[in-house]
Amino acid sequence: MPKIMLIDDDVDIAEVVEIILVHHGFEVVKIYDGRNVFETIDYFKPDVILLDVNIADVDGREVCKELKADNSPHNHIPVVLFSAMHDLKHSYPECKATDFISKPFETKSLVEKLKKYATAN
């Protein structure tokens, strides 16, 4: 069962995404801020991280840069940025994110992308 770590401070969106992913065979852990990202990765060991860009206490792109840094023990984990700011679609490679999904999202596209990255990892 592919493991997805979902980081989004919008509880409603996180709940909906979790329901969709669990229905499609994923195991999901949700966190709502940027404070426990690395601790959660260490115990959950996700196959993919779905990371909102606008988290209340931190910029998701900065979290992504930390995760993908050359010296990071987590840089092998695919990170998919998730945002309603569609103009970020062209800038996600700057933080070394694997991909970008815009909100609102199509369920089929979300599931297909996450399965693809989970199995490639």
C-alpha positions in Angstrom: 0.0 0.0 0.0 1.6 3.3 -1.1 2.2 5.8 1.7 1.4 9.5 1.2 2.3 12.2 3.7 -0.2 15.1 3.2 0.8 18.5 4.5 -2.0 21.1 4.2 -3.2 23.6 6.8 -6.7 23.6 5.2 -8.4 20.8 7.3 -11.3 20.4 4.9 -9.1 19.9 1.9 -6.9 17.5 3.8 -9.9 15.5 4.9 -11.3 15.3 1.3 -7.9 14.3 -0.1 -7.4 11.7 2.5 -10.8 10.1 1.8 -10.0 10.0 -1.9 -6.6 8.5 -1.4 -7.7 5.9 1.1 -10.5 4.9 -1.3 -7.8 4.3 -3.9 -5.6 2.2 -1.7 -3.2 4.7 -0.2 -2.2 4.9 3.4 -2.3 8.6 4.4 -0.9 10.6 7.3 -1.9 14.3 7.5 -0.1 17.2 9.2 -1.5 20.7 9.2 1.6 22.8 9.7 5.3 22.8 9.0 6.5 22.0 12.5 6.6 18.2 12.5 7.5 17.5 8.9 10.8 15.8 9.5 9.7 13.8 12.6 6.7 12.6 10.7 8.8 11.5 7.7 11.1 9.6 10.1 8.3 7.5 11.6 5.9 7.2 8.7 8.4 6.7 5.9 6.2 8.1 3.1 6.6 7.0 -0.5 5.4 10.5 -1.7 4.9 13.9 0.0 1.9 16.0 -1.1 2.8 19.5 0.1 0.7 22.6 0.1 2.6 25.7 -0.9 0.8 28.0 1.5 0.9 26.6 5.0 0.0 28.9 7.8 3.4 28.9 9.5 5.8 28.2 6.6 6.2 28.4 2.8 5.9 24.9 1.4 8.6 25.7 -1.2 11.1 26.3 1.6 10.1 23.0 3.2 10.6 21.4 -0.2 14.1 22.9 -0.6 15.1 21.5 2.8 13.7 18.1 1.9 15.5 18.0 -1.5 18.8 19.5 -0.3 21.8 17.4 -1.3 22.6 16.6 2.3 19.0 15.7 3.3 18.4 12.1 4.2 14.9 12.6 2.7 15.9 13.9 -0.8 14.9 10.6 -2.5 11.2 11.1 -1.6 9.2 12.6 -4.4 7.5 15.9 -3.4 4.4 17.0 -5.2 3.5 20.6 -4.5 -0.2 21.4 -4.2 -1.6 24.9 -4.6 -4.5 27.0 -5.7 -1.9 29.5 -7.1 -1.7 28.3 -10.6 1.2 30.5 -11.6 3.4 28.4 -9.4 3.1 25.5 -11.9 6.1 26.9 -13.8 8.3 27.6 -10.8 8.1 24.3 -8.9 11.4 23.0 -10.3 13.2 25.8 -8.4 12.7 24.0 -5.1 13.4 20.7 -6.8 9.8 19.5 -6.4 8.9 16.4 -8.5 5.6 17.8 -9.8 2.8 20.2 -9.2 -1.0 19.7 -8.8 -3.3 22.7 -8.9 -6.3 23.2 -6.7 -9.0 22.5 -7.5 -7.8 19.1 -8.7 -9.2 16.3 -10.8 -9.4 13.1 -8.6 -8.1 10.9 -11.4 -5.1 13.0 -12.1 -4.2 13.3 -8.4 -4.4 9.5 -7.9 -2.5 8.7 -11.1 0.3 11.1 -10.3 0.7 9.9 -6.7 0.6 6.2 -7.8 3.2 6.9 -10.4 5.6 8.6 -8.0 5.0 6.1 -5.2 5.9 3.1 -7.4 8.9 4.9 -8.9 10.4 5.5 -5.4 
